[in-house]
Amino acid sequence: MNTASRGLSRRDALKLAGLAGLAGVVTLYPERRAFAAAHQTLDLAVERTRLTIDGATSRGIAIGGSIPAPTLRWREGQEVVVHVTNRLDEPTSIHWHGLLLHGVMDGAPGFNGYQPIMPGETYTYRFQLRQAGTYWYHSHSAGQEQEGMYGAIVIEPAERDPVRADRDYVVVLSDHTPERPDAVLRKLKLGSVSEGYYNHAKRTLSDFFRDIDQDGFDATLRNRLDWGDMLMEPTDLADVTGYSFLVNGKGPQDNWTALFKPGERVRLRIINASAMTIFDLRIPGLPMTVVAADGQNVVPVKVDEFRFGVGETYDVLVLPREDKAFTLFAEPIDRTGFARATLAPREGMSGDIPARRPRTVLTMADMGMDHGSMAGMDHGSMAGMDHGSMKGMDHSAMMGMGTGSMPGMDHSAMAGMDQGMAKASDRALGWADAATPPGTKALSYADLKAFSKTRDLREPTQEIVVRLTGMMSRYIWTLNGAKFDQGTPIRVAYGDRIRIRFVNETMMAHPMHLHGMFVELENGQKDRLPKKHVVLVPPGQTTSVQLTANEPGEWPFHCHLLYHMASGMMTRFIVERRTASL
């Protein structure tokens, strides 16, 4: 039996509350508990819709009639039955991200015997909830996730919730484009030949002369030559620009608002449900206490901001004492826009919009190299690869569609936003430099410490190296140099303790997601390794995790950047049951 997330004892709950400084009355939301107890069956329809963001309307796909999809509030221990009807003219699916369940219920086409839901058909998902926490659900077919097929899941613990709050809000961050996902992918492949279709932040001649003034001619020239040898741009932190960034389906001008009374403890369940965007999130003037990561309780840690990748979730507590509005502010790491929401004591209030930060410029140090050293970087040809569709992810909907431009799609700055190039002296150099003001704290993985002790303390008996690789000049993303189903699947024995070492040989961060199981970050916490279902691996760095292979099946293992996965960055992680010896 998997014990990744069991209910805490009363003593543990009190200990967690004390560490967080949260002594007080727990709000149990009786109406939600009643809903969870009385209704275990749910009907959801997937259908085309229209989405209006800051006054502009475009097409989308809704689950249950809305974008984001309805928040599903369940309770640990329940058996859940969800009937999903496909009203699209293409196959669809729903993946229950982060949930521990039988393989066929995971919702990834081509894995564990699961097949996509065909047009006009209804599929019934049935599973028992074996955990508590904040999770989410989304399509695992074609580019439908980009078009709006995502929603939050809140699973209340079977016992008393150790995190005490007066108000509880779900905050779903996402990115949206009026372009069709297949058109975006084709432009990425076309644009890779011309140094990045969507990269509007490439360094200019003006930047070259500014860098000479700051770093000298020789260093500047060598830097340009090194990046040219790698066919990379140090400003190319994100593949797609022109996005609108949303909070619960609302744009910055729409200003989604959560209410509070001064002095109340407010829990924010923050989910990065975007297709391609890594966010830096802060609430200026309001510190956050992180109490859960990827649905799993952690020892509370107080921070001013955090960076999180696609698929990650963080639960935070805030304590607004003043009768004023606060701005929840999330910037993509390439600084091409922002998502914004408001915490306020009354409707109609708005907090100040903080100053925009300069875009980050990667350095050779980020890539693990000094000038002129290319050791460890695989930039060889990928000749002979099949550039056809992926077998295990349902991309049928992306085949045969038109590649014409989308009229009205403006890839320039959002109206009213200052997109001017930062001065050279204002550059944020390096991946780790989020340009945080002095005296502020940004969360790092090293800060995460599981609240409960790690149950399996065995030393790993097998180490698996997963090289995160790719070829920007053809927009091909790979694991260990191979596209999906063209390399060797990962095979482990049921019950074994495994170490996975991610070696990122690219200049982009990759949020790596393993279905079916939690991994445990090797971050120095020894017997309190934090559990994660997505691990963000920075450019040019190595990150390692452990896991106990106690979920038999054939699980997707992929980068959660949608177009990286669609371009090949996925493999099969197979947990094989041991055969009895004769």
N, C-alpha and C positions, 0 to 999 in steps of 0.2 A: 504493500500500500504506500502510495506517495505521501510524504508528510511535509511537503514544501510549505504549506500554510495551514497550520492547525490553530484552533482557538487558544488564546492565552489564558493562563490561570488568573484568578482574581489578584494574587500577589504580583504577578507580572504586569497586569493591567495598571495596578496602582503605582508600580515602579515606573512604567512608561509615562504615566500622567505626571508623576513627580519630576521626572527628568525634563519633561517639556514645560514644566511650570504651569500646568493646566488644571490644578485642583478646582473643582466646581461641579455643577450638575450636568450630567450628560443629557443631551436632547436625543431621544430615541426615535423620533419621527414615527409615532404610532400609526399614522395613516399609511405610511409606506410599509411598515411591518405587516399591517392588515392586508394590504395589496399582495405582498409577497407570500403570505400564508394562504390566502384564499385563491390566488390565480397563478397556477403553474403552467398554464397553456397560453400561448400567444400566437396570433396570426399577423404576419408581416407581408406586405406586397412590395415588390421592386418595380418601379415604373419611372418613365420619363417625367420631368417636371421643368419648371422655370425657376431660376434663382435670381433675386434682385439684391445687389450689393452696392450700397452707397448710391442708389438711384439707377444703376446700370443693370439690365436684365440679360441673362444668358441661359443656356441650356444646362441641365444637370440630371442626375439620377437620384431619386429618393428611395429610402427604405422606410416603410411605415408612414409615408406622406410628408416627410420633412427632411431638410438638410441643415444640420446633422440629423441622423436618424434619432428616434426617441431614445432617451436614456432608459436602459433596462435596469430596474432595481430589484434584485433578488436577495436570497438569504442562503448562506452556507448550509449545505446539507439537503437543500431542495432538489427534487428532480424537476428539470425544466423541459418542456416540450414546446418547440417553436416551429410552426408551419410557415414556410416561406414560399410565396407564389411569384413566379417570374412573369411580369407583364411587359417585358422588353421584347424586342425582335432579335435578340442575341442571347447566348448562354450567360448565366450569371452564377454566383456562389456567395456564401458568407463564411468567413473565417472568424472564429471566436478567439481573438488575439490574447494570448497569455493564459487561457483556461486549460486546466488539466482534464483531459477527456479521452475517450476511446478514439482511435485514429480516424475512423471513417467519419466521425462527427466534427473533425477539425475544420473541414470545409475547404481544403486545398485540392483543386482538380488534379487528377493523375497520381495522387498519393493515397495509400491505405484503402484503395478500392473506391474512393469517392469520385463521382462524376459530376460535372456541372449541371445546374438546373436549366433545362431547355425551355425555350419560350412556351408559355401557356401551362407549364407544369408546376406542381407543388412538391417541395421536399420537406420532410419532417426531421428536424434535429431533436434528439432526445439525449440528455445527459444529466448526471448528478453533479451538483456543485461541491467541489472538494476543497474550496479555498474561499477566502474573503479578500476584499480589496477593490482597487480601481483598475478596470481593464477596458477594452474596447472591441468593437467588431467592425468588419469591413469586407468589401468584395476582394476575392482573390482571382478575378477574371479580367483579362485584358487591362484596360486603363480605367475601369469603372470607379476604383477608389478615388482617382483624381477628379471624377465628375460628381462626387458627393456621397458615395456609398460608404459612410462611416458613422459610427455612433458610440456612445459611452455605455459601459457596464459598471454598476456599483453593486458589489456583493457584501451585504452586512454579515459580520461574524455570527456564528451560532450562539456564542456567549456574548457577554457584555463587551461593547466596543471599547478598547483601551484608549482610543483617541477621543478626547472630550471636546465637544464644540456646540455652540448655540445655533449656528447656521452651517449649512453644508451645500456647496455649489460645485457643479461640474463645469470645467472650463476646457472646451475643445478648441485647440488651435489647428488651423488648416490653411492650405493655399488653394487658390482657384484661378483658373484661366478659362476664357471663353473658347479657346482653341480645343479641338478634339485631341484626345491623348495620342492617337495614331499619327496625327499631323505633327505634334510636338516631337515624337520619337523620330519621325523621318527628318525633321529639321535638325535634330541633334546629330543624326548620322550624316546628313548633308553638310551641316555647319562644322563638323569636326575637321573636314577637309580644308575649310576656310578659317580655321583657328577659332571656332566657337560661334555658332549662330546667335546664341543668346548672351554671350559675354560682352556686355557693353561697358565693362570697367577695365578693359585692357589698358596697359600702360601706354602712354603717349610720348611724343618727342619732348613735350614740356616736362613730363615726369623724368625723362632721361637726364635733362639738364639740371633739374632739381636734385636728383640723386648724385650727380657729379659734384654739385656744391656741398652736399652733405657727406658723401662717402668717398669722393675722389674718382678720377677718371678710370684708373685701372680696375678698382673694385667694382665700379658700375658696369664697365664693359664685360668683365668676367662673369658677373651676375647674369647679364643678358645672354651671354653665350651659353652658360650652364642651363638656363631655362629653355633656350632654343634647342639645345641638344636633347632635352627630355620631351620636346614637343609639348610643353606645358606653359601656362601663364600663372604667375604667382597670385594673381587676383581672381583666378577662375575657381572660386570656392563653391559655387553652385552652378549647376548645368543650365537651369531654366530661369529666366527673368521675365518680368512683365506680369508677375502674379499679383493678385489681391490677397492680402493676408487677413484671415477671419478669426473671430472669437465667437464660438457657438453660431456660426453661419452669418455673422454680422461684420460689416466692414468698419474701418476706423471712424467714418462719419456716422454710421448707424449707432455706434457707441452702446454695445451691450452693457447693461448695468446690473450689479448685484447689490442688494440693500443690506444694511446692518444698523444696529444701534450702538453708539459709542460705548466701548467697554466689552462688547460681545466678542467671543472667540469664533472666528470664521474659518471653516475648513474649505480649501480650494483643491479640488481634484483635477489636476492639470494634465491634459493628454495632448501629445503631439501627433495629430492624425493627418498631417500633411503628406503630400506625395513625395516632395523633394526638399523640404526646408528644415534646416537645423536652426533653432531659435536660441537667442539670449533673452531671458525673461527677467524682469525686475518690477517692483512696485515702489517707485521713489518715495522716500519718507516712511516706508512701512516694511520693517524687517520681516522675513519669512522664517518659519521653523519647519524644516523638512521632517516629516514623520513617516513617510512611506515612499519607497521607490519601486516602480513596476508592480504595485499592489501589495508589496511585502513591507511589514513594519520595520523601521530602522530606529536606532537610538537617535532621538531628536538632535538636529544640528541647525543652528541659527545662521542664516545667510542673507545676503542682500540681493543675490541674483544667482541664476544657474543657466547653463547651456545644456540643451537636450536634443537628442536626435529623433528622427522619425520613428514612431512606435513607442517611445519611452513615455512613462507617466511618473509624475511626482505629486504626492499629497503634501500640502503645506498648510500651516496654521498661521493666521495673522490676527493681531489684536489692535484694531483701530480705536484709539481712545478719543480722538478729536472729532468734533462735529464738522467734518469736511470731507470732500471727495478725494479719492486716491486713484491714480491711473495705473492699471496693469498694462505694461508696455513690453512687447516682444518684438525684437528685431531679427531678421534673418542675418546669418553671418556675413553675407555679402552686402548688407546694408542697402538693399534696393527698395525698401519700404518698411512698413511696420504693421503689426496688429495691436489693437488698443481696446481696452474695456475699462469700466469704471466701477469702483467700490464706493458706495455713497450712502448717507443716511436717508436720502430722499430721492425720488425720481426727478429727472431733469437736470441733475447736477453733473458737472464735468471737472475732472482734475486737470492740472497742467500737463501739457505734452512735453516730455523732457527733451533736451537737446539731442540731436542725432549724433551718433558716434561715427568716426571715420571707418572706412572699409579696411579690413585686415589685408596685409600683404605678407604672403608666406615667405619664409627664408630657406636657404640651403640647410640650416640647422633643423628646421622642421622635417626635412626630408632625410635626416640622418647623415648628412654629407657636409664636408667642407667644400670650398670652391675647387672645382676640377675633379672631384671624386664622385664617381657614379657607382661605387660598389653596392651591390645588393639590389640594384634597380634593374628590373627585367623590362627592357623596352624593345625586345626582339620582335621580329615579325610573327604574326599569328596566321600566316598563310595556311591554307588548308582547312580552316574552320568553316563550319556550316553556318551561314548567316540566316538560315530559315527560322521559323517560329520555334518557341520552346515547347517541348512535349509535355512537361509536367505542369505548366501553368496555362490556363485556357486563354490563348491569345487569338482565338478564331475571329473574335470581333474586330481585331486590328488588321486583318488581312483584306486586301482588295479595296481599301478605302481611298478616297481622293487625297492628294497631297497639296492641293492648291492652297494659297494663302488665305487667311481668315480676315476678311474685311472688318475694319473697326477694332482690330486688336492692336493696342498701343503698347509697345514694349518700353516706352520711355517712362519717366517718373510719374508717380501718381500725382494728380492735381493738388497743388498746394504744398507739396513736399519739396524740401530743399535737397536736390541731388547733386549739388556742386561737388567737384573733386576736392578732397581734403588736402590741405597744404602738406608738403613733405614733412614738416615738423610735427604734424598731427597724426602721422601714420601710426596704425597699430601693427607693429611688426611681430609676426609669429602667431601660430595657432593659439597658444596659451594666453596671449595678450588680448584680453577682451576690452582694453581701454577703461578698466574700472577705476573710479576715482580713488585716491589714497584713503586708507581707512575703511574700505568696504571689503566685504567677503564674498567671493564667488565660490559656489560649490564645486568640489572636485570629487572624483570617484574615491579618492583616498579618505574622504570624510565619511563615507557610508559605512555603517557598522550594523549588522543584523541585530535586531533586538533579542531574538532567541539564538541560542547556541547552534552552530552547525551540527546536524545530526550525524552525518557520515564524515568521520575524521580520518578515514583510511587515506594513505598515500596513493595517488593515482598509479595505476599499473600500466597505463597506456597514454602516450602523449601524441597528439595529432596536431601537426602544423598546418594551418590554413593560411596560405598566402593570398592576400587581397591584391589582385592584379588587374591590368586593363591596358587598353591601347586607345588613347584619346584621339589619335589621328583617324581612327575608323569608328569611334564610339562603340567599342566592344569592352564589356566588363566581365571579368572572369574570377574564378577561384582556382588557385594553383595552376594558373595559365590555361584553364579549360572552361569553355562555355558549358551551360547546363546540359547534362546527359551526354557530354562528349568526353568527360573525364571519368575517373574512378569514384564511385560513391564511397562515402565514409561508412564503415561497418564496425560496430562494437558489440560486445556480448552483454546481454541483459544482466544487470546487477553490478557491472564493473564500475570502478571509479576511474574517470577519464579527465585528462587535462587537455584543453584546446588552447593552442598558442596562435593568436592572430598576428600576422606580420603584414602590415600595410605598406605595400611597395608603390603606392600612388600618392598623389598630392591632394587627394580628397579624403574627407572623413567618411567612414562607412558604418552605419548603424546595423550591426549584424544580429539577425533574429533566428533563433532555433525554435521551431514549433514543438509543442508537446511536453517540454521540460523546462525547468528553470536551470540556469547556470549560476555559478557562484564566483564573484569577482575575486581574483587573487590581488588584494589591495593592501596587504599587510595586517589584516585584522585577525589572522590566525584562526581561532575557533568561532569567529563571528563574521564569516564571509557573507557579504550582502548578496541576496538572490536577485537575478535580473532575467528578463526575457529578451531584452535588446541591449547590446553593448556597443557604444559608440567608440570606434577605433580611430584616433586622430591620424592625420597625414604623416606618413613616414615612421610611425611608431609601432611598437609591439605591445599587445595586451593579452593577458592569459586568464583563463577561467577554469573552474573544475565543474564536473557534474557527475551525478550518479545515474547511470543509464537504466532507469527503472520504469520506463514507458515503452513497451515493445511496439514496433511498427516502423514505418518508412516515412520519415518526417522531412518537410522542406527546411532547408538551411540556407539563408540568403541575406543579401543586403536589402534593407528596407527602403532604400531609395528606389522608387517605382521603376524609373527608366533604366537604372542599373540592373535590377532584377530582370526586366524585360529584355535587356541586351545580353543576358547570359550569366549574371552573377548569382548563381544558385546551384546547389547540389542536393543529393539525397543523403540524409543521416539515418542509417538503418540500425535499429536496436534489435538484435537477433536473440531469440530465446535459446538457452542452452539445450542441447539434446542429451537425453539420459544415456549414460554409457551402458553397454551390454555386459 
